[in-house]
Amino acid sequence: MRQSHLFTKTRKEAPKDEVSKNAELLIRGGFINKELAGVYDFLPLGLIVLRKIEDIVREEMNKIGGQEMLLTVLQDKEVWSATDRWEDAKVDVWFKTELKNGGKLGLGFSHEEPLTRLLKDHIRSYKDLPKAIYQIQTKFRNEVRAKSGIMRGREFQMKDMYSFARDEKEHEEFYERAKIAYMNVFERLGLGATTFMTFASGGIFSKYSHEFQTVTPAGEDVIYVDEKKKLAVNKEVYTDEVLENLKLNKKDLKEEKAIEVGNIFSLGTRFSDALGLKYIDEKGKEKPVIMGCYGMGPSRLMGTVVEVLSDGKGIVWPESIAPFRIHLIEIAGKGEKVTAEALKILKEFESNGFEVLHDDRKVSAGEKLSDSDLLGIPWRVVISEKMLLENKLELKNRKSGEIKITDLNETLKIIKGIKPL
């Protein structure tokens, strides 16, 4: 992509009403645009990153047997009334609307009810189980105070998966695989070292649920981390009894602020009982299906990566989700030689399978280099008139900040030697 063709522009300042680091940097870099509090557009560069995150999530869910589908955003009042989750007194984040011909609809904030009802037409026998079904979809939540940029919004992307099992043993087997899949996602996003499986309240469904919390000063939650065991406890369940039950020692725990980047929990038979999702077992007996729920927000993950991995100059994207692998910057002189050489180098990079953003804009060298740091593309390659005379390139690693003067062949070897996360 030629940078001069992008309709988006970088900005020196973020909107004055934006206080979160992730939104400030993403807006300044032209990745997102703020429509109103808690509602953001994903611009071309931002959409590339978001789609790469979604693909990583999708790959890990597919590995454990997840089947992807897409449910409707518009929700039928009847199915939610059956589980006592329609009235605002029970669920206070609904966005609702009225049909022209009468009746009410809601904009989905979760999808346990409609998927459970749908599966009544597809699950009848023990032979139809187990199943795991997920979607990646826009969700709507009427938050009283949207904050934290794209980490907490009124409109956002969510991967919600639901498991359906014959019994608790079968449910637990899948639940454990989901834990591993979630940690695989965070590892691939560059968040593995700072993300901990965290015990939290299980509510009415089970003794505990499991959150995945990424440690950062920007976090809204307080957790207590055992770094050696790679486990944590949410403040809401931080009691001596819980610590004893989990075999965690208080002196080994460190208090941290963290962002919840995923959660999984058992649903038991609450929704299958309410909506009549049952199956016939091997002995011909009718039984309710055991369910689980597994949530993870790609847009929240994008914001978390920026919060955790950025530095004083801008964003630092992991190679796995960067919008481009290489930022090729030409610093042209009076002639056209630099541009011609830059195009040759661009073709060489692309023939080697690298995604490249080519900064061909007619702006100062200082502006180009500053914008490159802000955009956070993993590798920066600079060609100038002086370097052209020496047949050299300037190569910078955005993460380490290391700069080398190399030729094209050496540049290709260095970049090829770094495998994406």
C-alpha positions in Angstrom: 0.0 0.0 0.0 1.2 3.5 -0.9 0.9 5.8 2.2 0.0 8.7 -0.1 -3.2 6.7 -1.1 -4.5 6.3 2.4 -7.4 8.7 3.0 -6.5 8.7 6.7 -3.9 11.1 8.2 -1.8 10.9 11.3 -2.5 13.5 14.0 -0.2 15.2 16.5 -3.0 15.3 19.2 -5.9 13.1 20.1 -9.3 14.5 20.9 -9.3 16.4 24.2 -12.1 14.2 25.7 -10.1 11.0 25.1 -8.1 10.0 28.1 -7.2 6.4 27.5 -3.8 5.7 25.9 -5.1 3.1 23.5 -7.6 5.4 22.0 -5.2 8.3 21.9 -2.6 6.4 20.0 -5.0 4.6 17.7 -6.8 7.9 16.8 -3.5 9.7 16.2 -2.2 6.9 14.0 -5.4 6.8 11.9 -6.4 3.3 13.0 -9.8 4.3 14.5 -12.2 7.3 14.6 -14.3 8.3 17.6 -18.0 8.7 16.6 -19.2 9.3 20.2 -18.4 8.0 23.7 -17.9 4.2 23.5 -18.4 4.1 19.7 -15.5 3.9 17.3 -15.0 3.4 13.5 -12.2 1.0 12.4 -10.3 2.8 9.6 -8.3 0.8 7.0 -5.2 0.3 9.1 -7.2 -0.5 12.2 -9.4 -2.9 10.3 -6.4 -4.9 9.1 -5.2 -5.3 12.7 -8.7 -6.2 14.0 -9.1 -8.9 11.2 -5.7 -10.4 12.1 -6.7 -10.6 15.7 -10.0 -12.2 14.7 -8.2 -14.8 12.6 -5.9 -15.8 15.4 -8.9 -16.2 17.7 -10.7 -18.2 15.0 -7.8 -20.5 14.4 -7.5 -21.4 18.1 -11.2 -21.9 18.5 -11.3 -24.2 15.4 -8.4 -26.2 16.8 -10.5 -27.3 19.8 -13.5 -28.2 17.7 -15.4 -24.9 17.5 -17.8 -24.4 14.6 -18.3 -20.8 13.5 -21.6 -19.3 12.6 -23.2 -15.9 12.7 -26.4 -15.2 14.7 -28.6 -12.1 14.3 -28.0 -8.9 16.3 -31.7 -8.2 16.5 -33.2 -10.2 19.4 -36.7 -11.6 20.0 -38.1 -10.5 23.4 -39.9 -13.8 23.8 -36.7 -15.9 24.1 -35.1 -13.6 26.6 -38.3 -13.4 28.7 -38.1 -17.2 29.0 -34.9 -16.9 31.0 -35.9 -13.8 32.8 -33.3 -11.6 31.2 -35.4 -9.2 29.2 -36.5 -6.7 31.8 -34.0 -3.8 32.5 -34.3 -4.6 36.2 -32.5 -7.9 35.5 -30.2 -6.8 32.7 -29.4 -3.1 32.6 -27.2 -2.9 29.5 -29.9 -3.6 26.9 -30.3 -1.4 23.8 -34.0 -1.9 22.7 -36.1 -0.6 19.9 -39.8 -0.9 18.7 -41.0 -2.3 15.4 -43.2 -0.1 13.2 -45.9 -2.8 13.3 -45.7 -3.3 17.0 -43.5 -5.3 19.3 -40.0 -4.8 20.8 -36.6 -6.0 19.8 -33.3 -5.9 21.5 -29.7 -5.5 20.2 -27.8 -8.6 21.3 -25.4 -8.2 24.2 -24.8 -11.9 24.5 -26.3 -15.0 22.7 -27.0 -17.8 25.1 -30.8 -17.7 24.6 -31.1 -17.6 20.8 -28.4 -20.3 20.2 -30.0 -22.6 22.8 -33.4 -22.2 21.1 -31.8 -22.8 17.7 -30.1 -26.0 18.8 -33.5 -27.5 19.8 -33.9 -28.3 16.1 -30.4 -30.0 15.9 -29.7 -31.8 19.2 -32.0 -34.7 20.0 -29.7 -37.6 20.9 -26.6 -38.3 22.9 -25.0 -38.9 19.4 -25.4 -35.2 18.6 -23.2 -34.2 21.5 -20.7 -32.7 22.4 -20.7 -29.5 20.3 -18.9 -26.1 20.5 -20.3 -23.2 18.5 -19.0 -19.7 18.3 -19.3 -16.4 16.4 -17.4 -13.2 16.0 -19.9 -10.4 15.9 -20.7 -6.9 16.9 -22.3 -6.6 20.4 -24.1 -3.7 21.9 -24.1 -2.8 25.6 -25.8 0.3 27.0 -22.9 1.2 29.4 -23.7 4.1 31.7 -20.2 5.4 31.3 -18.2 4.2 28.4 -14.5 4.6 29.0 -11.1 3.0 28.4 -11.2 3.6 24.6 -11.9 0.5 22.6 -11.4 -1.7 25.7 -14.9 -0.9 27.0 -17.5 0.4 24.5 -21.1 0.5 23.8 -20.5 -1.2 20.4 -17.7 -3.7 20.1 -16.5 -6.9 18.5 -16.9 -10.1 20.5 -16.1 -13.7 20.1 -18.7 -15.7 22.1 -18.5 -19.5 22.1 -20.9 -21.9 23.7 -20.4 -25.5 24.5 -23.0 -28.2 24.8 -22.2 -31.5 26.6 -24.0 -34.7 27.8 -22.6 -34.5 31.4 -20.3 -32.6 33.7 -17.3 -34.8 32.8 -17.7 -34.1 29.1 -18.2 -30.4 29.8 -15.1 -30.2 32.0 -12.9 -31.8 29.3 -13.8 -29.1 26.8 -13.6 -26.4 29.5 -9.9 -27.4 30.1 -9.1 -27.3 26.4 -10.7 -23.9 26.2 -8.3 -22.6 28.9 -5.3 -23.7 26.8 -6.8 -22.2 23.6 -7.2 -18.9 25.3 -3.6 -18.8 26.6 -2.5 -19.7 23.1 -4.3 -16.6 21.7 -2.7 -14.3 24.3 0.7 -15.8 23.6 0.3 -15.2 19.8 -0.7 -11.6 20.5 2.4 -10.8 22.5 0.5 -10.7 25.8 1.4 -14.1 27.1 4.0 -12.9 29.7 1.6 -10.5 31.3 -1.7 -12.5 31.1 -2.8 -14.7 34.0 -5.7 -17.2 34.3 -7.6 -15.6 37.2 -10.1 -17.2 39.6 -13.3 -15.2 39.9 -16.8 -15.7 41.2 -18.8 -18.3 39.4 -22.1 -16.8 40.4 -25.1 -19.2 40.4 -23.5 -21.5 37.8 -20.4 -22.8 39.6 -18.0 -22.2 42.4 -15.5 -20.3 40.2 -15.4 -18.8 36.8 -12.1 -18.1 35.1 -11.0 -14.7 33.8 -7.9 -14.0 31.8 -6.4 -10.8 33.1 -3.5 -8.8 31.5 -1.5 -6.8 34.0 -1.3 -3.1 33.2 -1.7 0.2 35.1 -4.6 1.0 32.8 -6.6 -2.0 34.2 -10.0 -1.6 35.9 -9.7 -4.8 37.9 -7.5 -5.6 40.9 -6.0 -9.1 41.0 -3.5 -11.0 43.2 -0.9 -12.8 41.1 1.3 -15.8 41.8 3.9 -15.4 39.0 5.5 -18.8 39.5 2.3 -20.7 39.3 1.0 -18.3 36.5 -2.3 -18.0 38.4 -4.2 -15.1 39.9 -7.3 -14.4 42.1 -9.7 -11.6 41.5 -10.2 -9.2 44.4 -13.9 -10.1 44.5 -13.0 -13.6 45.8 -9.8 -12.9 47.6 -10.4 -14.6 50.9 -8.4 -17.0 53.1 -10.9 -19.7 52.3 -10.5 -19.3 48.6 -6.7 -19.2 48.8 -6.6 -22.3 50.8 -8.9 -24.1 48.4 -6.7 -23.1 45.5 -3.5 -23.9 47.4 -2.2 -20.4 47.0 0.0 -18.7 49.6 -0.8 -15.1 50.4 2.9 -14.2 50.7 3.5 -15.4 47.1 0.8 -13.1 45.7 1.4 -9.6 44.3 -1.4 -7.1 43.9 -1.8 -5.8 40.4 -4.2 -3.8 38.2 -5.3 -5.7 35.2 -7.5 -5.7 32.1 -9.9 -8.6 31.7 -9.2 -9.9 28.2 -11.3 -13.1 28.3 -13.6 -15.2 30.5 -15.0 -18.7 30.6 -17.6 -20.1 32.9 -20.0 -23.0 33.3 -23.7 -22.4 32.7 -24.9 -25.8 34.0 -28.5 -26.4 32.8 -29.9 -22.9 33.4 -30.6 -22.1 29.8 -31.3 -25.6 28.5 -33.9 -26.0 31.3 -35.5 -22.7 30.6 -35.7 -23.2 26.8 -36.2 -27.0 26.7 -32.9 -28.1 25.2 -32.8 -31.8 26.0 -31.3 -35.0 24.6 -32.1 -38.7 24.8 -29.3 -40.7 26.4 -28.2 -44.3 25.6 -30.9 -45.7 27.9 -33.7 -43.7 26.3 -33.9 -41.2 29.2 -34.4 -37.5 28.5 -31.8 -35.2 30.0 -30.9 -31.5 29.9 -27.8 -30.4 28.0 -24.9 -29.1 30.1 -23.6 -25.7 28.8 -20.6 -23.4 29.0 -19.8 -19.9 27.8 -16.5 -18.5 26.5 -16.0 -14.8 25.8 -13.2 -12.8 24.2 -13.3 -9.4 22.6 -11.0 -8.9 19.5 -11.5 -5.1 19.7 -10.7 -5.1 23.5 -7.6 -7.2 22.7 -6.5 -4.6 20.2 -6.8 -1.9 22.8 -5.0 -4.0 25.4 -2.0 -4.7 23.0 -1.6 -0.9 22.6 -1.9 -0.2 26.3 0.7 -2.9 27.2 3.2 -2.8 24.3 3.3 0.9 23.3 6.2 3.2 24.3 6.7 7.0 24.5 6.9 7.3 20.7 3.8 5.4 19.7 2.4 1.9 19.1 4.6 -1.2 19.0 2.6 -3.9 17.1 3.6 -7.6 17.5 4.5 -9.1 14.1 1.5 -11.4 14.3 -1.1 -8.6 14.0 0.8 -5.6 12.6 -1.0 -4.0 9.7 2.2 -4.4 7.7 5.5 -6.2 8.3 7.7 -3.4 6.8 7.4 0.4 6.6 9.4 1.4 3.6 10.3 5.1 3.8 11.9 7.0 0.9 13.6 10.2 1.7 13.9 11.7 -1.8 16.3 14.3 -3.0 15.9 16.5 -6.0 15.8 13.7 -8.6 13.7 10.6 -9.1 16.4 8.0 -8.4 15.3 7.4 -4.8 11.7 6.8 -5.8 12.7 4.4 -8.6 15.0 2.4 -6.3 12.3 2.4 -3.6 9.9 0.8 -6.0 12.5 -1.9 -6.9 13.0 -2.6 -3.2 9.2 -2.7 -2.7 8.9 -5.4 -5.4 11.6 -7.4 -3.8 10.0 -7.3 -0.4 6.6 -8.2 -1.8 8.1 -11.1 -3.9 9.4 -12.5 -0.5 5.9 -12.4 0.9 6.2 -9.3 3.1 3.3 -6.9 3.5 4.7 -3.3 3.0 3.5 0.2 3.6 5.4 2.5 1.3 5.7 6.0 2.5 5.9 7.9 -0.7 4.4 11.2 0.7 6.0 14.6 -0.1 6.6 15.5 3.5 9.8 16.1 5.6 12.0 13.3 6.7 11.3 14.1 10.3 7.6 13.8 9.8 8.0 10.5 8.1 10.2 9.0 10.8 8.0 10.3 13.6 4.9 8.9 11.9 6.6 5.6 11.5 7.2 5.3 15.2 3.6 6.2 15.9 2.2 3.6 13.5 4.4 0.9 15.1 5.1 -1.3 12.1 7.7 -3.9 13.2 10.4 -3.1 10.6 11.3 0.3 9.2 13.5 0.5 6.1 14.8 3.9 5.0 16.3 4.7 1.6 17.8 8.1 0.9 20.0 9.7 -1.8 23.1 9.2 0.4 22.4 5.6 1.1 21.6 5.0 -2.6 25.2 6.1 -3.5 26.5 3.5 -1.0 24.0 0.8 -2.0 22.8 0.6 1.6 19.5 0.8 3.6 18.8 1.8 7.1 16.9 -0.9 9.0 15.2 -0.3 12.4 13.5 -2.8 14.6 10.5 -1.0 16.2 10.4 -3.1 19.3 14.1 -3.0 20.3 14.9 0.4 18.6 18.0 -1.1 17.1 19.2 0.5 13.9 21.5 -1.1 11.3 23.0 0.0 8.0 22.7 -3.0 5.7 22.3 -3.9 2.0 19.1 -5.3 0.6 20.2 -9.0 0.9 21.2 -8.6 4.5 17.9 -6.8 5.2 15.9 -9.7 3.8 17.9 -12.2 5.9 17.3 -10.3 9.1 13.6 -9.9 8.6 13.2 -13.5 7.5 15.0 -14.6 10.6 12.4 -13.1 12.9 9.4 -15.4 13.0 5.9 -13.9 13.8 4.6 -14.7 17.3 
